[in-house]
Amino acid sequence: MPRLLRPVLLYALCLLGGCPLACVAADASSDSDDIPAQALSQALTEFAKQTGLQLIYVSQLVVDRRSQAVAAGESRPMALARLLEGTGLEYKFLNGRTVQIFKRPRKPGRPVLEMAAAEASGGNTLEEVVVTATKRDEPLSLVPMSIGLLSADQMQVQDVRNFSDIASRIPGLLFDLNSQYGPGVITNIAIRGISASSGEPTTGVYVDDVPIQASFNVFRNAYPINCDLDRVEVLRGPQGTLFGSNTPAGAVRFITKDASAVSFDQSYHLQVAGSQNGGLSSEIGAAVGGPLIEDRVGVRLSGCVDRDGGYIDRIDPLDGSHVDDNANRSSSKAARVGFVIQPTDSLSITPSFYYQSVYRHDTPAFYTYLSDPGDGNMLNGKLLRQPLTDKFTLTSLKIDESLGGFDLIGVSGYFDRESDAIVDLTNGACLEGYIICGSPLGPAYPTSYSQAIPTLLSHRQSEFTQELRLAYTNPDARLTGLIGVFYSSSHQNGLQDTYSVLDPSDAGIYSNTRFSSNEIAVFGQLRLALSPRWHIDAGTREGWRRGASFSDQGGFANGGPEGISQAISRFAALPSEPRVDVSFQPDGDNFFYAEIARGARAGGGNNVATCRGAATPAEFAQDDIWNYEIGAKNLLFDQRLRLAASVFFIRWNGIQESTADACGDGYTANAGMGTSKGFDLTLQAILSEHLRLEAALGMTDARYDRTVVTGTGQVVVDQGTAIGSLPSVPAPWNGTLTADYRRPLAPTIAGFLEADDNFATRNNGPFTENDPRSSSYSPGFRSDPSTNRLNVRIGIIRSGLKVGISLENALNSLPTLHLNSDVPGSTLTYAYTFQPRTVGLTVDWTPEAKIRQ
């Protein structure tokens, strides 16, 4: 095919099915031509041009090193191995087209058998991690931003299963759920204290390059489970320049493992566990991949099934008898198939399909007046079971064409989600007086199953996204960067039907809302090399969005028939989201940066209500965040200690806050200003031949800067109070400490002892909810207590087979979390806690990957 026709064909494919992104070098044949012995940097540049491979390495690694000569006709792996011979450097394929070059680990200081030593220590240097936070493959140590990262190995060591586990291990990241509704419904995510109580999300959620976050609704975001993930990247601070609106606090990216047309690999996982005073749990997973046509077509298949046995018993609140033991049991399933198709060395096509389903039998919340977590007694007294089903599919297509130093990249994605739940609102209906329950315990307590008030919730979400980028990443050029265009079309439908169990046809509250939007944006980011050590990155994003909404509200408890309202808007400009980074790299082991970035959310409209002659605002304005950050990334003591630290100051203007007037009419207002300040620190260290240590620590202090009062005299927020809504407020300090000890036990067997301890401190406020003048006054509400959870694993490793016994929550820490009630001041409160002490047997088998020579 004529080379000039390829971009035209690529663009046509984008219009028909979608396009993607990456960065690769120029076109060439599979095998290399002659490359003479020369300076290693020049030899690697020539090798990349000939083979179309992208080489990722720290530039200082190749300084003052010379390559060996390579004769024509060698395969790519053999040619690269020959080039690096005698340099002390090694390589590995990250995927079919990207190769990482790194410094060869030193051999252990005292003689041990080679296989056992490798299993025991995993090398005596810290390996560099490559991330795609800037939409290009870059070493983590050279990205000018604060990134929390969990690799596949780290998640295996720490037995990370879901997003709650991830959040507990990333400093500055908060994730919690409403104890009335349970996981999957009314969850809250915050980065550095920035979260959304209304309006659009403040944190973006992505699978690879495709956004999957939901607009503000009762179900909030879906999160992939840990099934064949390569890593999780948490990008702190505004990410709007490259990742779009709704990322002013940052972005969470779930990066899946790529298919390969070069190497074969496989992995298998099995775990059986039992919780104290709970049920049996199990996990099973498998992944296998490799070439279908060598160097041209590869596939990767993976799947996981996870069953949690539960630990909360549901009882009959009328007579105390047990109705359902371990009622909060749950299951999740995930499957993914991905391909890589490389018709030529400069063109890569990677389609993939991902499916996930989560089912929860009942809520993990318990009634505090019925329960004593310290004695392992946690009881749920709801009249009705509260099941939830949440499933989604994600189809994506990525196309990457290398055009003589430029990369034309397209990413298409289609996300489709269905969520359904039943919530028992009987206690709240009793409190509000919609039914008279008549219990001597108080107004919140029912006396008959005929008083049950179920609520049916459903959510449908679909979104098509298309991004096309042109990147220039020549490492020898002074000016590099990328420009792109993004388009999305999203649709969301939420339904709520609350009724009496005696008369399902007579709705107490009925709400049917539909919202659709179309967005288009252009963006760009440039990197200027002022010198080999100084760089400036600058970029911005400009976008436009239009929306259409439909709302049908009614029900006797909702003020009677309200009828149908509709609104259609024209394209309106979204707030600009610029960023500037300055970085300094004095040598190959030290990197320093400073950043200024803006993130913003668009404004919106409210349902207007009148209270005491005053109308609620018809609209609320945009809010924006300015993040000021300095950071350092350092590799010390002959690559045995890696540090990454950042200090930040955030100014949040026009905060979109959920509030209500004196009559209880809810709306969104702009609640003045706030600041968030703090730092985050991560450390990785090889303390000895056998012992590795990792630590992560974060501090966040987020507060409102001024008092905001409504026209009727109610306080929206108080100056100096913590940003957030009780009990969802950030922990001032949180972190994790991980130790990994491995030692040879026999010529081919190594033993291991792993432990991680995760902690968070209590936020002592003050809080706006403690002010009687506040519209959110909630006596009795409090922040979560300080928490600490220790996990320990011990076992053996033999040639890729790892067998261990785990003790999760070893100290059986069961704090009362997210204490909540239907109405402030109610004596009936709900809470949840950690899963009790759990003992498990885990088997992981990862046969060594094989690369075709």
LINVENBEL-V520726 format. One record per helix or strand. SS is the DSSP state (@ for helix, = for strand). FROM is the first residue (numbers start at 1). TO is the last residue. If there is no record, write none. Layout:
SS;FROM;TO
SS;FROM;TO
//
This chain:
@;3;16
=;35;35
=;39;39
@;40;51
=;54;56
@;59;62
=;66;66
=;70;70
@;76;84
=;89;93
=;98;103
@;114;121
=;130;131
=;138;139
@;140;142
=;147;151
@;152;157
@;163;167
=;173;177
=;187;191
=;194;194
=;203;207
=;210;211
=;229;236
@;240;243
=;250;256
=;263;275
=;280;293
=;297;308
=;313;315
=;322;324
=;330;344
=;347;360
=;366;367
=;372;372
@;373;375
=;377;377
=;379;380
=;388;403
=;406;424
@;426;432
@;449;451
=;453;472
=;479;500
=;503;529
=;534;554
@;556;558
=;563;568
=;572;573
=;579;587
=;590;601
=;604;605
=;610;611
=;614;615
=;619;620
=;623;636
=;641;653
=;656;660
=;666;670
=;673;686
=;691;704
=;708;709
=;715;717
=;722;722
=;724;725
=;728;729
=;733;746
=;749;760
@;768;770
=;774;774
=;787;798
=;801;808
=;817;820
=;830;832
=;838;845
=;850;851
//
